[in-house]
């Protein structure tokens, strides 16, 4: 009986799956809304200066960052569902098969990789927005430290 209760408790992961899936959908919706607003503002006033073009580039980088975060939530939701609730019985590669996620450990490694990409985009965003300032150097050093630490952890996961 205790074993059956413990086995059924894995369904509590559905709370995490539903929450992350809803978060992904919300982020996709916000991203779409943001893109529509960027397009509308672009039609109203096309950038004709370097500053205006940089501003557009920063907006698009922020949009890309938001989309990557949405994709991360989607990966988490699908992975948790497949790992804890209903393992995939398909022989052909699925959504997770394409990313080679078969275990919780693989999910952690994938999340580290996606996080590194997001941090690099954040640095690029900052560099375009702030330019060659001392603050950019400090921010780049901090991002580099986090990226190097993440990659070290990723390579040493067993």
Residue pairs with C-beta under 8 A, 6 or more apart in sequence:
10 84
10 85
11 85
13 80
13 81
13 84
13 85
14 81
14 85
16 76
16 77
16 80
17 77
17 80
17 81
17 85
20 73
20 74
20 76
20 77
20 80
21 73
21 74
21 77
23 70
23 73
24 70
24 71
24 73
24 74
24 77
27 66
27 67
27 69
27 70
27 73
28 67
28 70
30 66
31 63
31 66
31 67
31 70
34 59
34 62
34 63
34 66
35 63
38 56
38 59
38 60
38 63
42 56
45 52
47 53
47 55
47 56
54 128
54 129
57 128
58 125
58 128
58 129
61 121
61 124
61 125
61 128
62 125
64 121
65 118
65 121
65 122
65 125
68 114
68 117
68 118
68 121
69 118
71 114
72 111
72 114
72 115
72 118
75 99
75 101
75 107
75 110
75 111
75 114
76 107
76 111
78 95
78 96
79 96
79 101
79 107
79 110
80 107
82 88
82 94
82 96
82 101
83 101
83 103
83 104
83 107
88 94
88 96
88 97
96 102
99 106
99 110
100 106
101 107
101 110
105 157
108 157
109 154
109 157
112 150
112 151
112 153
112 154
113 154
115 150
116 147
116 150
116 151
119 143
119 146
119 147
120 143
120 147
122 143
123 139
123 140
123 143
126 136
126 139
127 136
127 140
130 136
130 139
